[in-house]
Amino acid sequence: MEYEGLLDEAYENVEATDECERFEVLKVKGHHEGVRTIISNFGQIVLCIRRKPEHFLKFLTKELASSGEIKGDRLILSRKLASKDVNDKIEKYVNGFVLCPKCKKPDTELENAGAKAFLRCLACGEKYEVHKI
């Protein structure tokens, strides 16, 4: 088979997934169980923003004034919350702890230096102090 034919066959066999692109913040998917909010795609969101789940969980629980725990790929919050509120807090986290303030690229990493935390941009080289959670 020619290259073009193989390529066409490969495109036909590719399935769309819920995975994120180079950088895309997924919206939460979940439901309520009694007074709890279950976010079923928490693991995927953490993978997309490339941060530690524990750090992200700590931010969300403080911002949403709710305790929570990670079970597998799910996040269980101890109160009933609207998905809009959770998505707003995720956006706030991304703006404060993921995107570079100078070049707005997501190619950053968090560094801890004693009592301070820094956001270091791998694209432009800038380093910014961020508040510790």
GUNUMAR-666823 format. One record per residue: residue number from 1; residue in one letter; y, x, z of N, C-alpha, C in turn. Coordinates in nm, 4 decimals, padded with zeros to 6 digits, always signed. Atoms other than C-alpha are relative to their C-alpha. Layout:
<mitors>
MITOR,i,aa,nnorth,neast,nup,canorth,caeast,caup,cnorth,ceast,cup
MITOR,NUM,A,Y,X,Z,Y,X,Z,Y,X,Z .
...
</mitors>
This chain:
<mitors>
MITOR,i,aa,nnorth,neast,nup,canorth,caeast,caup,cnorth,ceast,cup
MITOR,1,M,-00.1184,+00.0838,+00.0000,+00.0000,+00.0000,+00.0000,+00.1248,+00.0883,+00.0000 .
MITOR,2,E,-00.1255,-00.0737,+00.0023,+00.3525,+00.1157,-00.0699,+00.0750,-00.0147,+00.1311 .
MITOR,3,Y,-00.0819,+00.0022,-00.1214,+00.6053,+00.1863,+00.2014,+00.0701,-00.1341,+00.0167 .
MITOR,4,E,-00.0728,+00.1272,-00.0061,+00.8092,-00.1253,+00.1179,-00.0919,-00.1152,+00.0408 .
MITOR,5,G,+00.0962,+00.1046,-00.0345,+00.4995,-00.3457,+00.1404,-00.0398,+00.0066,+00.1458 .
MITOR,6,L,+00.0334,-00.0186,-00.1414,+00.4026,-00.1982,+00.4772,+00.1153,-00.0430,+00.0896 .
MITOR,7,L,-00.1178,+00.0371,-00.0772,+00.7573,-00.2458,+00.6016,+00.0162,-00.1520,+00.0069 .
MITOR,8,D,-00.0085,+00.1466,+00.0021,+00.7634,-00.6111,+00.4936,-00.1054,-00.0619,+00.0906 .
MITOR,9,E,+00.1080,+00.0504,-00.0850,+00.4291,-00.6684,+00.6672,+00.0328,+00.0193,+00.1480 .
MITOR,10,A,-00.0369,-00.0269,-00.1387,+00.5586,-00.5074,+00.9867,+00.1056,-00.0983,+00.0486 .
MITOR,11,Y,-00.1036,+00.0955,-00.0380,+00.8681,-00.7303,+00.9896,-00.0572,-00.1396,+00.0223 .
MITOR,12,E,+00.0620,+00.1303,-00.0166,+00.6490,-01.0378,+00.9519,-00.0769,-00.0100,+00.1317 .
MITOR,13,N,+00.0822,-00.0006,-00.1212,+00.4364,-00.9350,+01.2515,+00.0796,+00.0197,+00.1287 .
MITOR,14,V,-00.0830,-00.0235,-00.1183,+00.7257,-00.8610,+01.4856,+00.0376,-00.1341,+00.0608 .
MITOR,15,E,-00.0352,+00.1222,-00.0703,+00.7816,-01.1282,+01.7492,+00.1268,+00.0230,+00.0797 .
MITOR,16,A,-00.1213,-00.0078,-00.0819,+01.1112,-01.2002,+01.9211,-00.0397,-00.0095,+00.1470 .
MITOR,17,T,+00.0282,+00.0009,-00.1433,+01.1116,-01.1340,+02.2947,+00.1284,-00.0271,+00.0772 .
MITOR,18,D,-00.1152,+00.0196,-00.0869,+01.3420,-01.1937,+02.5913,+00.0557,+00.1327,+00.0498 .
MITOR,19,E,-00.0487,-00.1301,-00.0445,+01.4080,-00.8215,+02.6250,+00.1454,+00.0171,-00.0426 .
MITOR,20,C,-00.1412,-00.0199,+00.0294,+01.7644,-00.6978,+02.6244,+00.0178,+00.1014,-00.1125 .
MITOR,21,E,-00.0361,-00.0959,+00.1041,+01.9321,-00.5091,+02.3432,+00.0461,+00.1284,+00.0675 .
MITOR,22,R,-00.0463,-00.1256,-00.0570,+02.0966,-00.1699,+02.3945,+00.0686,-00.0249,+00.1327 .
MITOR,23,F,-00.0555,+00.0430,-00.1277,+02.3155,-00.3294,+02.6576,+00.0399,-00.1456,-00.0107 .
MITOR,24,E,-00.0244,+00.1426,-00.0022,+02.3114,-00.6968,+02.7233,-00.0365,-00.0489,+00.1391 .
MITOR,25,V,+00.0284,+00.0553,-00.1317,+02.3332,-00.8799,+03.0515,-00.0641,-00.1370,-00.0203 .
MITOR,26,L,+00.0712,+00.1260,+00.0141,+02.0729,-01.1543,+03.0570,+00.0521,-00.1024,+00.1003 .
MITOR,27,K,-00.0345,+00.1088,-00.0917,+02.1564,-01.4898,+03.2106,-00.1225,-00.0291,+00.0865 .
MITOR,28,V,+00.1115,+00.0264,-00.0907,+01.9463,-01.5915,+03.5098,-00.0821,-00.1200,-00.0480 .
MITOR,29,K,+00.0923,+00.1111,+00.0231,+01.6427,-01.8110,+03.4633,-00.0667,-00.0263,+00.1332 .
MITOR,30,G,+00.0610,+00.0286,-00.1284,+01.5128,-01.9883,+03.7655,-00.0009,-00.1471,+00.0310 .
MITOR,31,H,+00.0089,+00.1373,-00.0456,+01.4744,-02.2998,+03.9676,+00.0192,-00.0038,+00.1512 .
MITOR,32,H,-00.0128,+00.0185,-00.1450,+01.5099,-02.4426,+04.3178,-00.1323,-00.0493,+00.0554 .
MITOR,33,E,+00.1147,+00.0492,-00.0763,+01.2287,-02.4893,+04.5648,+00.0524,-00.0347,+00.1382 .
MITOR,34,G,-00.0602,+00.0415,-00.1262,+01.3676,-02.6921,+04.8512,+00.1407,+00.0556,+00.0093 .
MITOR,35,V,-00.1323,-00.0602,-00.0159,+01.6657,-02.4958,+04.9788,+00.0064,+00.1409,-00.0586 .
MITOR,36,R,+00.0037,-00.1346,+00.0572,+01.5612,-02.1738,+04.8059,+00.0355,-00.0004,-00.1483 .
MITOR,37,T,-00.0252,-00.0217,+00.1419,+01.6769,-02.0405,+04.4704,-00.0934,+00.1112,-00.0451 .
MITOR,38,I,+00.0938,-00.0973,+00.0542,+01.4121,-01.8573,+04.2678,+00.0543,+00.0469,-00.1344 .
MITOR,39,I,-00.0436,-00.0572,+00.1276,+01.5362,-01.6231,+03.9943,-00.1216,+00.0706,-00.0587 .
MITOR,40,S,+00.1270,-00.0491,+00.0527,+01.2323,-01.5631,+03.7774,+00.0136,+00.1203,-00.0922 .
MITOR,41,N,-00.0148,-00.1148,+00.0895,+01.3787,-01.3003,+03.5414,+00.0812,+00.1138,+00.0636 .
MITOR,42,F,-00.0734,-00.1046,-00.0715,+01.5264,-01.0700,+03.8081,-00.0413,+00.1397,-00.0484 .
MITOR,43,G,+00.0497,-00.1302,+00.0465,+01.3067,-00.7780,+03.6940,+00.0564,+00.0375,-00.1357 .
MITOR,44,Q,-00.0556,-00.0260,+00.1322,+01.4299,-00.8096,+03.3351,+00.1489,+00.0319,+00.0079 .
MITOR,45,I,-00.1436,-00.0252,-00.0160,+01.7931,-00.8229,+03.4456,+00.0224,+00.1415,+00.0515 .
MITOR,46,V,-00.0126,-00.1344,-00.0562,+01.7490,-00.5058,+03.6517,-00.0293,+00.1059,-00.1067 .
MITOR,47,L,+00.0314,-00.0946,+00.1074,+01.5878,-00.3296,+03.3540,+00.1153,+00.0116,-00.0989 .
MITOR,48,C,-00.1104,-00.0007,+00.0968,+01.8767,-00.4282,+03.1267,+00.1226,+00.0748,+00.0519 .
MITOR,49,I,-00.1187,-00.0672,-00.0541,+02.1483,-00.3014,+03.3606,-00.0312,+00.1399,+00.0509 .
MITOR,50,R,+00.0457,-00.1352,-00.0372,+01.9448,+00.0100,+03.4536,+00.0519,+00.0450,+00.1376 .
MITOR,51,R,-00.0331,-00.0338,-00.1384,+02.0049,+00.0049,+03.8270,-00.1201,-00.0290,+00.0879 .
MITOR,52,K,+00.1099,+00.0215,-00.0944,+01.7760,+00.0119,+04.1295,+00.0028,-00.1443,+00.0490 .
MITOR,53,P,+00.0039,+00.1397,-00.0458,+01.6583,-00.3374,+04.2285,+00.0538,-00.0170,+00.1416 .
MITOR,54,E,-00.0447,+00.0108,-00.1387,+01.7329,-00.2680,+04.5961,+00.1524,-00.0007,+00.0089 .
MITOR,55,H,-00.1463,-00.0068,+00.0006,+02.0965,-00.1768,+04.5224,+00.0584,-00.1307,-00.0521 .
MITOR,56,F,-00.0441,+00.1250,+00.0600,+02.1434,-00.4822,+04.3034,-00.0227,-00.1172,+00.0951 .
MITOR,57,L,+00.0310,+00.1052,-00.0978,+01.9753,-00.7069,+04.5626,+00.0995,+00.0019,+00.1150 .
MITOR,58,K,-00.0939,-00.0122,-00.1117,+02.1992,-00.5752,+04.8396,+00.1371,-00.0561,-00.0387 .
MITOR,59,F,-00.1276,+00.0521,+00.0483,+02.5091,-00.6523,+04.6304,-00.0036,-00.1523,-00.0093 .
MITOR,60,L,+00.0084,+00.1456,+00.0185,+02.3917,-01.0029,+04.5393,-00.0062,-00.0749,+00.1325 .
MITOR,61,T,+00.0125,+00.0712,-00.1271,+02.2949,-01.0983,+04.8937,+00.1324,-00.0002,+00.0768 .
MITOR,62,K,-00.1308,-00.0017,-00.0662,+02.6330,-00.9879,+05.0288,+00.0991,-00.0924,-00.0695 .
MITOR,63,E,-00.0957,+00.0810,+00.0756,+02.8311,-01.1553,+04.7526,-00.0311,-00.1497,+00.0078 .
MITOR,64,L,+00.0400,+00.1402,-00.0015,+02.6318,-01.4792,+04.7645,-00.0205,-00.0538,+00.1414 .
MITOR,65,A,+00.0159,+00.0381,-00.1403,+02.6151,-01.4865,+05.1470,-00.1356,-00.0657,+00.0236 .
MITOR,66,S,+00.1352,+00.0527,-00.0109,+02.2412,-01.5350,+05.1367,-00.0970,+00.1165,+00.0180 .
MITOR,67,S,+00.1027,-00.1027,-00.0071,+01.9378,-01.3378,+05.2387,-00.0923,-00.0183,-00.1196 .
MITOR,68,G,+00.0882,+00.0080,+00.1149,+01.6862,-01.2580,+04.9694,-00.1063,+00.1061,+00.0060 .
MITOR,69,E,+00.1068,-00.0982,+00.0086,+01.3683,-01.0754,+04.8871,-00.0553,+00.0021,-00.1406 .
MITOR,70,I,+00.0581,-00.0189,+00.1315,+01.2048,-00.9372,+04.5770,-00.1509,-00.0152,+00.0124 .
MITOR,71,K,+00.1454,+00.0173,+00.0054,+00.8522,-01.0550,+04.5006,-00.0418,+00.0135,-00.1451 .
MITOR,72,G,+00.0364,-00.0256,+00.1395,+00.7202,-00.9005,+04.1816,+00.1249,+00.0098,-00.0851 .
MITOR,73,D,-00.1167,+00.0038,+00.0877,+00.9698,-00.9760,+03.9058,+00.0996,-00.1080,+00.0405 .
MITOR,74,R,-00.0834,+00.1119,-00.0430,+01.1255,-01.2634,+04.0994,+00.0868,+00.0376,+00.1193 .
MITOR,75,L,-00.0872,-00.0121,-00.1162,+01.4133,-01.2784,+04.3433,+00.0043,-00.1364,+00.0659 .
MITOR,76,I,-00.0034,+00.1247,-00.0756,+01.3974,-01.5416,+04.6151,+00.1187,+00.0057,+00.0954 .
MITOR,77,L,-00.1181,+00.0099,-00.0851,+01.7310,-01.6341,+04.7726,-00.0181,-00.1185,+00.0940 .
MITOR,78,S,+00.0300,+00.0986,-00.1038,+01.7304,-01.8374,+05.0940,+00.0916,-00.1215,+00.0006 .
MITOR,79,R,-00.0806,+00.1218,+00.0084,+01.9871,-02.0962,+04.9868,+00.0104,-00.0482,-00.1429 .
MITOR,80,K,-00.0107,+00.0606,+00.1320,+02.0451,-02.3297,+04.6961,+00.1307,+00.0452,-00.0645 .
MITOR,81,L,-00.1172,-00.0509,+00.0697,+02.2817,-02.1712,+04.4443,-00.0013,-00.0439,-00.1455 .
MITOR,82,A,-00.0114,+00.0333,+00.1417,+02.4089,-02.2707,+04.1016,-00.0152,+00.1266,-00.0829 .
MITOR,83,S,+00.0202,-00.1172,+00.0852,+02.3136,-02.0393,+03.8168,+00.1338,+00.0602,-00.0428 .
MITOR,84,K,-00.1326,-00.0511,+00.0359,+02.6834,-02.0108,+03.7248,+00.0515,+00.0974,+00.1058 .
MITOR,85,D,-00.0454,-00.0874,-00.1082,+02.7611,-01.8600,+04.0655,-00.0746,+00.1341,-00.0028 .
MITOR,86,V,+00.0802,-00.1225,+00.0050,+02.4766,-01.6086,+04.0357,+00.0407,+00.0832,-00.1209 .
MITOR,87,N,-00.0418,-00.0729,+00.1204,+02.5780,-01.5153,+03.6782,+00.1367,+00.0640,+00.0180 .
MITOR,88,D,-00.1328,-00.0575,-00.0271,+02.9390,-01.4614,+03.7933,-00.0117,+00.1263,+00.0852 .
MITOR,89,K,+00.0177,-00.1170,-00.0867,+02.8211,-01.2199,+04.0647,-00.0679,+00.1137,-00.0756 .
MITOR,90,I,+00.0636,-00.1038,+00.0817,+02.5989,-01.0349,+03.8171,+00.1051,+00.0665,-00.0885 .
MITOR,91,E,-00.1072,-00.0548,+00.0836,+02.8996,-00.9941,+03.5871,+00.0929,+00.0898,+00.0826 .
MITOR,92,K,-00.0835,-00.0811,-00.0895,+03.1052,-00.8640,+03.8812,-00.0684,+00.1337,+00.0301 .
MITOR,93,Y,+00.0761,-00.1228,-00.0253,+02.8287,-00.6101,+03.9598,+00.0053,+00.0922,-00.1217 .
MITOR,94,V,-00.0010,-00.0802,+00.1229,+02.8138,-00.4941,+03.5985,+00.1365,+00.0648,-00.0204 .
MITOR,95,N,-00.1346,-00.0559,+00.0167,+03.1922,-00.4480,+03.5831,+00.0310,+00.1080,+00.1034 .
MITOR,96,G,-00.0307,-00.0955,-00.1056,+03.2000,-00.2574,+03.9121,-00.0949,+00.1185,+00.0091 .
MITOR,97,F,+00.1000,-00.1036,-00.0234,+02.8781,-00.0541,+03.9053,-00.0763,+00.0452,-00.1241 .
MITOR,98,V,+00.0739,-00.0390,+00.1205,+02.7595,-00.0268,+03.5439,+00.0939,+00.0489,-00.1102 .
MITOR,99,L,-00.0891,-00.0367,+00.1101,+03.0424,-00.0198,+03.2889,+00.1033,+00.1042,+00.0434 .
MITOR,100,C,-00.1012,-00.1027,-00.0263,+03.2700,+00.2844,+03.2718,+00.1388,-00.0639,-00.0092 .
MITOR,101,P,-00.1352,+00.0576,+00.0045,+03.6297,+00.1845,+03.3593,+00.0858,+00.0545,-00.1147 .
MITOR,102,K,-00.0817,-00.0613,+00.1043,+03.7684,+00.4225,+03.0949,-00.0449,-00.0409,-00.1404 .
MITOR,103,C,+00.0470,+00.0239,+00.1367,+03.5492,+00.3833,+02.7858,-00.0786,-00.1307,-00.0152 .
MITOR,104,K,+00.0699,+00.1295,-00.0012,+03.3737,+00.0526,+02.8828,-00.1437,+00.0063,-00.0509 .
MITOR,105,K,+00.1389,-00.0135,+00.0436,+03.0303,+00.1908,+02.7885,-00.0930,-00.0087,+00.1207 .
MITOR,106,P,+00.0948,+00.0154,-00.1111,+02.7203,+00.1204,+02.9990,-00.0795,+00.1261,+00.0316 .
MITOR,107,D,+00.0754,-00.1247,-00.0183,+02.5963,+00.4796,+02.9837,+00.0472,+00.0723,+00.1254 .
MITOR,108,T,-00.0449,-00.0553,-00.1269,+02.6578,+00.5487,+03.3508,-00.1168,+00.0120,+00.0962 .
MITOR,109,E,+00.0982,-00.0074,-00.1080,+02.4676,+00.6442,+03.6609,+00.0739,+00.0078,+00.1322 .
MITOR,110,L,-00.0579,-00.0031,-00.1343,+02.5340,+00.6021,+04.0304,-00.0466,+00.1255,+00.0713 .
MITOR,111,E,+00.0319,-00.1196,-00.0775,+02.5489,+00.9134,+04.2459,+00.0515,-00.0204,+00.1416 .
MITOR,112,N,-00.0435,+00.0029,-00.1390,+02.5657,+00.9297,+04.6238,+00.0308,+00.1414,+00.0447 .
MITOR,113,A,-00.0404,-00.1297,-00.0530,+02.7526,+01.2184,+04.7820,+00.0472,-00.0220,+00.1434 .
MITOR,114,G,-00.0328,+00.0230,-00.1398,+02.7389,+01.1843,+05.1580,+00.0367,-00.1447,+00.0243 .
MITOR,115,A,-00.0444,+00.1360,-00.0316,+02.9416,+00.8817,+05.2627,+00.0660,-00.0682,-00.1195 .
MITOR,116,K,-00.0667,+00.0563,+00.1181,+03.0798,+00.8252,+04.9105,-00.1005,-00.0246,-00.1116 .
MITOR,117,A,+00.0811,+00.0295,+00.1176,+02.9320,+00.6768,+04.5957,+00.0890,+00.0148,-00.1230 .
MITOR,118,F,-00.0752,-00.0234,+00.1225,+03.0382,+00.7676,+04.2428,-00.0717,-00.0600,-00.1192 .
MITOR,119,L,+00.0505,+00.0470,+00.1274,+02.9949,+00.6159,+03.8994,+00.0353,+00.1085,-00.1008 .
MITOR,120,R,-00.0231,-00.1089,+00.0949,+02.9506,+00.8976,+03.6477,-00.0369,-00.0485,-00.1389 .
MITOR,121,C,+00.0213,+00.0442,+00.1367,+02.9865,+00.8171,+03.2781,-00.0619,+00.1137,-00.0803 .
MITOR,122,L,+00.0683,-00.0995,+00.0814,+02.7440,+01.0025,+03.0533,+00.0602,+00.0079,-00.1398 .
MITOR,123,A,-00.0604,+00.0017,+00.1331,+02.9453,+00.9094,+02.7425,+00.1310,+00.0792,-00.0043 .
MITOR,124,C,-00.1308,-00.0670,+00.0042,+03.2971,+01.0278,+02.8285,+00.0164,+00.1067,+00.1082 .
MITOR,125,G,-00.0038,-00.1037,-00.1019,+03.2257,+01.2436,+03.1349,+00.0832,-00.0322,+00.1225 .
MITOR,126,E,-00.0831,+00.0363,-00.1149,+03.4569,+01.0609,+03.3759,-00.0856,-00.0320,+00.1220 .
MITOR,127,K,+00.0686,+00.0278,-00.1257,+03.3632,+01.0186,+03.7408,+00.0958,-00.0808,+00.0861 .
MITOR,128,Y,-00.0819,+00.0903,-00.0793,+03.4922,+00.7319,+03.9547,-00.0678,-00.0295,+00.1317 .
MITOR,129,E,+00.0551,+00.0404,-00.1284,+03.4498,+00.6535,+04.3189,-00.0123,-00.1516,+00.0028 .
MITOR,130,V,+00.0230,+00.1433,-00.0158,+03.2983,+00.3125,+04.3834,-00.0322,-00.0243,+00.1464 .
MITOR,131,H,+00.0281,+00.0275,-00.1397,+03.2616,+00.1386,+04.7181,-00.1515,-00.0090,+00.0224 .
MITOR,132,K,+00.1416,+00.0097,-00.0345,+02.9273,+00.1686,+04.8890,-00.0294,-00.1408,+00.0458 .
MITOR,133,I,+00.0414,+00.1354,-00.0397,+02.7363,-00.1506,+04.9466,-00.0677,+00.0082,+00.1356 .
</mitors>
